[in-house]
Amino acid sequence: MSHTNTTHFGDDNMAAKSPALAHADAQYGVSRWGDGLITILDNGHIGLLHPNRPDDVPTDLMSVIENLDARGIAAPILLRVSDFISWRIEQINEAFRDAISELDYRGTYQGVFPVKVNQQAQVIERIVAEGRQYDFGLEVGSKAELLIALSHDTGSKAALICNGVKDEEFICLALMSQRLGFNTFIVLESPRELDLVLRVSREMDIRPQLGIRIKLTHEVSGNWSASSGDRSTFGMTIAQVMDVIDQLRTEEFLDCLVLQHSHLGSQVPNIIEIRMAAQEACRFFVELRKEGAPLSFLDLGGGLGIDYTGEHRATENSTNYTLSEYSVNIVETVKYAMDKADMAHPIIITESGRACVAQSSMLLFNILEATHFDSAQPVEAEDGDHTVLQSMLAIEAYLTAERVHECWNDLVFYRNEMRALLKSGQASLRETAKAERVHLYLMNRIKALLAENDSMNEEMAEAMKQAADIYHGNFSLFQSLPDVWAIDQIHPIAPLHRLDEKPTRHAVLSDITCDSDGKIDNFVLGKGLSKTLPVHELKEDEDYYLGVFFVGAYQETLGDLHNLFGDTNVVTIELRTDGSFELMHEQEGDTISEVLSYVEYDPRQMVDAFKKTVENAVKTGRIPATERRQMISAFKDSINGYTYFEQ
């Protein structure tokens, strides 16, 4: 099963690279989390690799940015690589095919993509096109998502799983699709839905393909543990399941119940938990068959995780299993349960949305400016310096690697003393400002000493975090990376260039919004998680770009309009063998006008209102008439412009 195993192209590539590039790879952990998709190029740039064509020339991400910028597509940019979607669809399906063959499983596998994970048209179209050869279907949880599915030709065998709360219109659409040839399953989420489904089915004279969603008692770990276990939102308890079975039998619809849905969880980190949940689902499946339900499809829902950190262990943002292990464990568990019960092997369905699309998208943005909490500029002692200031200046004389912690303690003490003296009127603002400059200079010296020695105690590590730079990025965390803010989701982040240079700064990232929560202060590095990111000194004549990787799952849909920053520019590309790319699709980011309309403003009325304001200013003599056109033109240009920082 070699083609289902994770191949780390970067590991082999790095062995032949220069010491500087090898150090950068070890520092940022690119080979660990890159999964054969992301690598560091000889020029110090981040490159994209085609996972099925390892001999291709890698695609330079900085060249992509420069090419797009020349076309008028500016950062921030959400970049989708359609090849990565195709690769993941292939990987998942081939992994299950291999497991089925290896274990002599006498059923088949049919995956579905949950549309909620990424509803964007370009993504769904690519998944449907690539998945058709595998009878790969879609899962929907609303009428809007159902309409998306019905507008695509998924093939007659591909499953269309209808989950979520359903009204009469939803059920009518689902039944209509069944008549049109879609392989549609209406999954009962609660006993209440059954009466409505039966009534509409009789009215339309259609025998539905029904599924039943059962709550598993096993609760998995991870960020989404609440989606499993007794307290999960959707699905029925054991008692409710039996009520539905009895009603279906009474209403003579039990023969329509052909699918069991049991959601294992989302981003499940531990393979043992997946196996245990699958075992419980199989017990329900066997018992329902004994009750007379002709079940032939076992939908095990989501759970397949992405290793965002490259740690390969059971943590919230990593997994302790490969795709091959996942598929073998699922197939083996189902086979064992069915063989033990002497029952036919069902068609296995999984809803691996995150695993399909997370790695296909990345957010590329430039840094606008940096806030430093240290300075390389020395401060000279002067006659008449305050005694506390003199004590601060004296620290440099005994600042050594051996006494660095002592010096830091002294520095903090004396700075606090000077601030207290200012508040009590015993020190002037000028004296205190000089003390602050001394603090910045000595912090620079302390950082340099600590950089030469990786070992520092917890107190000093926290101090260095507090003294880290703030790099202000041209993006909105709330719009493009909402899970980072909401649930501390971790995505790999790295500079897109200058990786042949040693980074001399450590920073946290701040977005462009006016919100203290708009920051990233947890990063994936080669040695594990870090509260700061190694970065390079900014150059006045050169933009500095960072990339946030593996953002294809949920981030586009969940984003909000904090400070009215809208969607970024979105570009979909395909990789060419020579390292260039083909621009498949471009979606311009929201204009200010569009964003304003989302919150109930009429941009035309706003322009008219501004014109009146300008005209009144002309009438009262506040501005000359010659400035009227310029001001109105500036207002119109802004209202039709990009919501993000423009050069």
C-alpha positions in Angstrom: 0.0 0.0 0.0 2.9 2.3 -0.8 0.8 5.0 -2.5 -1.3 5.6 0.6 1.6 6.2 3.0 2.7 9.7 3.7 5.7 10.6 1.6 7.9 13.4 3.0 9.6 14.7 -0.1 11.1 17.5 1.9 13.1 15.1 4.1 15.1 13.9 1.2 15.4 17.3 -0.4 16.8 18.9 2.7 19.6 16.4 3.0 21.2 17.8 -0.1 20.6 21.5 0.7 22.9 24.1 2.2 23.4 24.3 6.0 21.4 27.5 6.1 18.4 25.9 4.3 18.7 22.7 6.4 18.7 24.9 9.5 15.6 26.8 8.3 13.8 23.5 7.7 14.7 22.3 11.1 13.7 25.6 12.7 10.3 25.9 11.0 9.6 22.2 10.8 8.6 22.4 7.1 9.5 18.8 6.3 7.6 17.6 9.4 4.2 19.2 8.6 4.6 19.8 4.9 3.4 16.3 4.0 5.2 16.3 0.7 3.4 19.4 -0.4 5.5 22.2 1.0 9.3 22.5 0.8 12.1 25.1 1.0 13.7 25.9 -2.3 17.4 26.6 -3.0 16.7 30.3 -3.2 15.3 30.4 0.3 11.7 30.6 -0.8 8.8 28.3 0.1 7.8 26.0 -2.8 4.9 23.8 -3.7 5.4 20.2 -4.7 3.0 18.1 -6.7 2.6 15.0 -4.6 2.0 12.7 -7.5 4.8 14.2 -9.6 7.9 14.4 -7.4 10.2 15.0 -10.4 8.4 18.3 -11.3 10.1 21.6 -10.7 8.6 23.0 -7.5 6.4 26.1 -7.8 7.9 29.1 -6.0 5.3 30.8 -3.9 7.0 34.2 -4.1 6.9 33.9 -7.9 3.2 33.2 -7.6 2.7 36.3 -5.5 4.7 38.5 -7.9 2.9 37.0 -10.9 -0.5 37.7 -9.3 0.5 41.2 -8.2 1.4 42.0 -11.8 -2.1 40.9 -12.8 -3.6 43.3 -10.2 -4.3 40.6 -7.6 -2.8 41.9 -4.4 -2.2 40.4 -1.0 -3.7 39.2 1.2 -4.6 36.3 -1.0 -6.2 33.0 -0.2 -4.4 30.6 -2.6 -6.1 27.2 -3.4 -4.1 24.5 -5.1 -6.6 22.3 -6.9 -4.0 19.5 -7.4 -3.9 19.1 -3.6 -7.7 18.5 -3.5 -7.4 15.8 -6.3 -4.5 14.2 -4.5 -6.4 13.9 -1.2 -9.6 12.5 -2.8 -7.4 9.9 -4.5 -5.5 9.1 -1.4 -8.6 8.5 0.8 -10.3 6.3 -1.8 -7.2 4.3 -2.7 -6.4 3.8 1.0 -9.8 2.2 1.6 -9.5 0.1 -1.6 -6.2 -1.2 -0.4 -7.5 -2.0 3.1 -10.5 -3.7 1.6 -8.3 -5.8 -0.7 -5.8 -6.6 2.0 -8.4 -7.7 4.6 -10.7 -9.5 2.1 -13.6 -7.3 3.0 -16.6 -8.2 1.0 -18.2 -4.8 0.8 -17.1 -1.5 -0.8 -16.2 2.0 0.3 -18.0 5.2 -0.8 -16.8 8.5 0.8 -18.8 11.7 0.9 -17.6 15.3 1.3 -19.5 17.3 3.9 -20.4 20.5 2.1 -20.3 22.6 5.3 -16.5 22.1 5.5 -16.0 24.3 2.4 -19.0 25.4 0.4 -17.0 27.4 -2.2 -18.0 26.6 -5.7 -14.5 25.9 -7.0 -13.8 23.5 -4.2 -17.1 21.5 -4.6 -16.7 21.3 -8.4 -13.2 19.9 -8.1 -14.3 17.4 -5.5 -17.2 16.2 -7.6 -15.0 16.0 -10.8 -12.2 14.1 -9.1 -14.6 11.9 -7.0 -16.8 10.7 -9.8 -14.5 7.8 -10.6 -14.8 6.7 -7.0 -18.6 7.2 -6.6 -17.6 9.9 -4.1 -20.6 11.8 -3.0 -21.7 14.8 -0.9 -23.2 15.3 2.6 -25.6 18.2 3.1 -27.1 19.7 6.3 -29.4 22.4 4.9 -31.6 23.3 2.0 -28.9 25.6 0.6 -26.3 22.8 0.7 -28.8 20.4 -0.8 -29.4 22.7 -3.7 -25.6 22.9 -4.3 -25.5 19.1 -4.4 -28.4 18.8 -6.8 -26.7 21.2 -9.2 -23.8 18.8 -9.7 -23.6 15.5 -11.5 -22.1 13.2 -8.9 -23.1 10.0 -10.6 -25.9 7.6 -9.9 -24.0 5.6 -7.3 -22.5 8.4 -5.3 -24.3 8.9 -2.0 -26.1 12.1 -1.2 -26.4 12.1 2.6 -29.1 14.5 3.9 -28.3 15.3 7.6 -29.5 18.2 9.8 -32.9 19.6 10.7 -35.3 19.1 7.8 -38.6 20.9 7.0 -41.1 19.8 4.5 -39.4 21.7 1.6 -36.1 20.0 2.4 -37.7 16.6 2.4 -39.6 17.3 -0.8 -36.3 18.2 -2.5 -34.6 15.1 -1.2 -37.3 12.8 -2.4 -37.5 14.6 -5.8 -33.7 14.1 -6.2 -34.2 10.3 -5.6 -36.8 10.2 -8.4 -34.3 12.0 -10.6 -31.7 9.3 -10.1 -29.7 10.7 -7.2 -28.6 8.1 -4.6 -30.2 10.1 -1.8 -30.5 9.2 1.9 -32.7 11.1 4.3 -31.1 10.6 7.6 -33.5 10.8 10.6 -31.9 13.1 13.3 -34.8 12.8 15.7 -38.1 10.9 16.2 -40.0 14.1 15.4 -38.7 14.0 11.8 -40.1 10.6 11.1 -43.8 11.7 11.0 -43.0 14.4 8.5 -40.9 12.2 6.3 -43.6 9.5 6.1 -46.3 12.0 5.4 -44.4 13.7 2.6 -43.3 10.4 1.2 -46.9 9.2 0.9 -48.0 12.4 -0.6 -45.3 12.2 -3.3 -45.7 8.4 -3.6 -42.0 7.8 -3.2 -40.5 5.1 -1.0 -37.6 7.0 0.6 -34.1 5.7 1.3 -33.9 6.3 5.0 -31.0 6.5 7.4 -30.9 6.9 11.2 -28.4 8.8 13.1 -27.4 7.2 16.4 -25.6 8.9 19.2 -22.5 6.9 20.3 -21.8 6.8 24.0 -18.1 6.9 23.4 -16.7 10.4 23.6 -13.5 11.2 21.7 -10.8 13.8 22.7 -9.7 16.9 20.8 -11.1 20.3 20.1 -14.5 18.8 18.9 -15.1 16.3 21.6 -18.5 17.8 22.2 -19.6 16.5 18.8 -19.4 12.9 20.2 -21.0 11.2 23.2 -24.3 11.4 24.9 -24.3 15.2 24.9 -23.7 15.6 21.1 -26.3 17.8 19.4 -27.5 15.5 16.7 -28.7 11.9 16.6 -30.9 9.7 18.7 -30.5 7.9 22.0 -30.9 4.1 22.2 -34.5 4.5 23.5 -35.4 6.9 20.6 -33.9 4.5 18.1 -36.1 1.7 19.2 -39.2 4.0 19.1 -38.4 4.8 15.5 -37.8 1.1 14.6 -41.2 0.2 16.1 -43.0 3.0 14.3 -41.3 2.2 10.9 -42.4 -1.4 11.4 -46.0 -0.4 12.2 -46.1 2.1 9.3 -44.6 -0.6 7.0 -41.6 1.5 6.1 -38.9 -0.6 7.9 -37.7 -1.9 4.6 -36.7 1.7 3.7 -34.2 2.0 6.5 -31.0 1.1 4.7 -28.3 3.4 6.3 -27.0 3.9 9.8 -25.1 7.1 10.6 -22.9 7.3 13.6 -20.6 10.3 13.8 -17.2 9.3 15.3 -16.1 12.9 15.9 -14.0 15.6 14.1 -10.2 15.8 14.0 -9.9 12.8 16.2 -6.2 12.6 17.3 -6.0 9.0 18.6 -6.5 5.9 16.4 -7.6 3.9 19.4 -10.6 6.2 19.9 -11.6 5.8 16.3 -11.5 2.0 16.6 -13.5 2.1 19.8 -16.2 4.4 18.3 -16.4 2.2 15.2 -16.8 -0.9 17.4 -19.8 0.7 19.1 -21.3 1.8 15.8 -21.0 -1.8 14.6 -22.9 -3.1 17.6 -25.8 -0.8 16.8 -25.7 -1.9 13.2 -25.8 -5.6 14.0 -28.7 -5.1 16.5 -30.7 -3.1 14.0 -30.3 -5.7 11.4 -31.6 -8.3 14.0 -34.6 -6.0 14.4 -35.4 -6.5 10.7 -33.9 -3.3 9.3 -32.2 -4.2 5.9 -29.2 -2.0 6.6 -26.6 -2.1 3.8 -24.7 1.3 4.4 -22.7 2.1 7.5 -21.9 5.8 7.6 -19.2 6.4 10.2 -19.2 10.2 9.8 -16.1 12.3 10.3 -13.0 11.9 12.4 -10.0 11.5 10.1 -7.6 14.2 11.3 -4.9 16.3 9.7 -1.4 16.5 11.3 -1.1 20.3 11.4 2.0 20.2 13.6 3.9 17.3 12.2 4.3 15.9 15.7 2.7 12.5 14.7 1.1 12.1 18.2 -2.3 12.3 19.7 -2.7 16.0 20.4 -5.5 18.4 19.5 -3.7 19.6 16.3 -2.0 16.3 15.4 -2.7 12.6 14.9 -0.9 9.5 16.0 -1.9 7.6 12.8 -1.6 7.7 9.0 -4.3 7.5 6.5 -3.4 3.9 5.8 -3.8 3.1 9.5 -7.1 4.9 9.7 -8.6 3.0 6.7 -7.3 -0.4 7.9 -8.6 0.1 11.4 -12.1 1.1 10.1 -12.3 -1.8 7.6 -10.9 -4.4 10.1 -13.3 -3.3 12.8 -16.4 -3.5 10.6 -15.3 -6.8 9.1 -14.7 -8.4 12.5 -18.1 -7.3 13.8 -20.0 -8.5 10.8 -18.1 -11.8 10.6 -18.8 -12.4 14.3 -22.5 -11.8 13.7 -22.4 -13.8 10.5 -23.8 -10.9 8.5 -23.0 -9.4 5.1 -20.4 -6.7 5.0 -22.0 -3.3 4.5 -20.9 -0.5 2.2 -18.7 1.8 4.4 -19.2 5.5 4.1 -17.0 8.2 5.8 -17.4 11.9 5.8 -13.8 13.1 5.8 -14.2 16.7 5.0 -11.2 18.2 6.8 -8.9 15.6 5.4 -10.1 16.3 1.8 -9.5 20.0 1.7 -7.6 21.4 4.7 -4.2 21.2 3.0 -5.4 22.7 -0.3 -5.5 26.3 0.8 -3.1 28.8 2.2 -3.3 32.5 3.3 -0.5 34.7 1.9 0.0 38.1 3.4 2.5 40.9 3.8 3.8 42.5 7.0 3.0 46.2 7.2 5.2 47.2 10.1 6.8 45.9 13.3 6.7 47.0 16.9 9.9 46.3 18.7 10.4 46.0 22.5 14.2 46.3 22.3 16.7 48.6 20.5 20.3 48.3 19.3 20.9 52.0 20.0 23.1 52.5 23.1 22.3 55.2 25.6 25.1 57.4 27.0 25.3 58.3 30.7 25.2 62.0 31.5 26.0 64.2 34.4 22.9 64.7 36.5 21.2 61.4 35.6 18.8 60.2 38.2 20.4 57.7 40.6 17.9 55.0 39.5 18.8 55.7 35.9 22.5 55.4 36.8 21.8 52.0 38.3 20.1 50.9 35.1 23.1 52.0 33.0 25.5 50.2 35.3 23.8 46.8 34.5 25.7 46.6 31.2 29.0 46.3 33.0 28.0 42.9 34.6 25.8 41.6 31.8 27.1 38.2 30.9 25.6 34.9 29.9 26.1 33.6 33.5 24.3 36.6 35.1 21.7 37.2 32.4 18.8 36.3 34.7 20.1 38.5 37.5 20.5 41.4 35.0 17.0 41.0 33.7 15.6 41.1 37.3 17.6 44.3 38.0 16.5 45.9 34.8 12.8 45.2 35.5 13.1 46.5 39.0 14.8 49.8 38.0 12.4 50.5 35.2 9.4 50.0 37.5 11.1 52.3 40.0 11.5 55.1 37.4 7.9 54.7 36.4 6.8 55.0 40.0 9.0 58.1 40.4 7.3 59.7 37.4 3.8 59.1 38.9 4.8 60.6 42.2 6.4 63.7 40.5 10.0 62.8 41.6 11.2 62.1 38.0 10.6 64.1 34.9 9.1 62.8 31.7 12.4 63.3 29.9 14.3 61.2 32.6 11.7 58.5 32.4 11.9 58.4 28.6 15.7 57.9 28.8 15.2 55.1 31.2 12.8 53.5 28.8 15.4 53.7 26.0 18.0 52.1 28.4 15.5 49.3 29.0 15.1 48.7 25.3 18.9 48.7 24.7 19.6 46.3 27.5 16.7 44.0 26.5 18.4 43.8 23.1 21.7 42.7 24.7 19.8 40.2 26.9 18.0 38.7 23.9 21.4 38.4 22.1 22.9 36.4 25.0 19.8 34.2 25.3 19.8 33.5 21.5 23.3 32.0 21.9 22.0 29.7 24.6 18.9 27.6 24.0 18.4 26.7 27.6 16.5 29.2 29.7 14.2 28.8 32.7 10.4 29.2 32.5 10.5 32.7 33.9 13.0 33.9 31.3 11.1 32.2 28.5 7.9 34.1 29.6 9.9 37.3 29.8 11.2 36.8 26.2 7.7 36.2 25.0 6.6 39.5 26.6 9.5 41.2 24.9 8.9 39.6 21.5 8.2 41.9 18.5 4.7 42.4 17.2 4.6 42.0 13.4 1.5 43.6 12.0 0.1 41.6 9.1 -2.2 42.6 6.3 -5.1 40.2 7.2 -8.0 39.8 9.5 -7.8 36.9 11.9 -11.6 36.9 12.3 -12.2 36.8 8.6 -9.6 34.4 7.3 -8.5 32.3 10.4 -11.5 32.3 12.7 -10.7 29.0 14.4 -7.3 30.4 15.5 -9.2 33.0 17.5 -12.2 30.8 18.6 -10.7 27.5 19.5 -6.9 28.0 19.4 -6.6 26.0 16.2 -3.0 25.8 15.1 -2.0 26.2 11.5 1.7 26.0 10.3 3.1 29.5 9.6 6.4 30.4 7.9 8.1 33.2 6.0 7.7 32.7 2.3 11.2 33.9 1.5 14.6 34.8 3.0 14.9 31.3 4.5 18.6 31.2 3.4 19.1 34.0 6.0 19.1 33.4 9.7 16.1 35.1 11.3 17.2 37.5 14.0 13.9 38.4 15.5 11.1 36.6 17.4 7.6 37.9 17.0 3.9 37.4 17.6 1.5 38.3 14.8 -1.1 41.0 14.9 -3.8 41.4 12.3 -5.1 44.6 10.8 -8.3 44.8 12.9 -8.6 47.1 15.9 -9.0 44.2 18.4 -6.5 42.9 20.9 -7.8 39.4 20.2 -6.6 39.7 16.6 -3.3 38.1 17.2 -1.5 34.8 16.7 0.9 33.7 19.5 1.2 30.0 19.1 3.3 28.6 16.3 4.5 25.2 14.9 8.3 24.9 14.9 10.6 22.0 14.3 11.1 21.5 18.0 7.4 21.7 18.8 5.0 24.6 19.7 6.4 28.0 20.4 4.8 31.3 21.7 6.9 33.3 19.2 7.8 32.9 15.5 11.4 33.4 14.3 11.3 36.2 11.7 13.6 38.4 9.7 14.3 42.1 10.2 12.1 44.1 7.9 13.7 45.9 5.0 12.4 49.4 4.0 12.5 48.6 0.3 11.1 45.1 0.4 7.8 43.5 1.4 8.0 40.7 3.9 5.6 37.8 3.2 4.3 35.1 5.5 2.1 32.1 4.7 -0.5 30.3 6.9 -0.9 26.8 5.6 -3.6 24.2 5.6 -6.6 26.6 6.0 -8.9 24.9 3.5 -11.3 23.5 6.1 -14.0 25.7 7.6 -12.0 29.0 7.6 -13.6 30.5 4.5 -17.1 29.9 5.6 -16.8 30.8 9.3 -15.2 34.2 8.8 -16.9 37.3 10.0 -16.8 41.0 9.2 -14.9 42.3 12.2 -14.1 46.0 11.5 -15.8 45.3 8.1 -12.8 43.5 6.6 -14.3 41.3 4.0 -13.2 38.2 2.0 -9.7 38.4 0.7 -8.8 37.9 -3.0 -9.1 34.2 -3.8 -7.1 32.4 -6.5 -7.2 28.8 -7.6 -4.2 27.4 -9.4 -3.0 24.2 -11.0 0.7 23.3 -10.8 2.6 22.8 -14.1 5.6 20.5 -14.5 8.0 23.3 -15.2 7.3 25.1 -11.9 4.9 27.6 -13.3 1.1 27.6 -12.7 -2.2 27.9 -14.5 -4.6 30.4 -13.1 -7.9 28.4 -13.0 -10.1 30.9 -11.2 -10.0 34.3 -9.6 -12.4 35.7 -7.1 -11.9 39.3 -6.2 -12.0 40.1 -2.6 -14.9 42.1 -1.2 -15.0 45.8 -1.9 -15.9 48.2 0.8 -19.1 48.8 -1.0 -20.0 45.2 -0.9 -19.2 44.8 2.8 -21.2 47.9 3.6 -24.2 46.4 1.8 -23.9 43.3 4.0 -24.6 45.5 7.1 -27.6 47.3 5.5 -26.0 50.4 4.1 -26.8 51.6 0.6 -23.4 52.7 -1.0 -25.2 55.0 -3.5 -27.0 56.8 -0.7 -23.7 57.1 1.2 -22.1 58.8 -1.8 -25.1 61.2 -2.1 -24.9 62.0 1.6 -21.2 62.7 1.3 -21.7 64.9 -1.8 -24.1 67.1 0.3 -21.6 67.4 3.1 -18.9 68.5 0.6 -21.3 70.9 -1.1 -22.2 72.5 2.3 -18.5 72.9 3.0 -18.1 74.7 -0.3 -21.1 77.0 0.5 -19.8 77.9 3.9 -16.3 78.6 2.5 -14.6 75.8 4.5 -13.1 74.4 1.2 -12.7 75.9 -2.2 -15.0 74.6 -5.0 -11.9 73.2 -6.8 -11.5 70.6 -4.1 -15.0 69.3 -4.4 -14.3 66.9 -7.3 -11.2 65.6 -5.7 -12.9 64.8 -2.4 -15.9 63.1 -4.0 -13.6 61.1 -6.3 -11.5 60.0 -3.2 -14.7 58.9 -1.4 -15.9 56.9 -4.5 -12.5 55.3 -5.0 -12.4 54.2 -1.4 -16.0 52.8 -1.4 -15.2 50.7 -4.5 -11.7 49.6 -3.2 -10.3 46.5 -1.4 -11.1 46.4 2.4 -7.4 45.5 3.2 -4.3 47.7 3.2 -3.4 48.7 -0.3 0.1 49.9 -1.4 
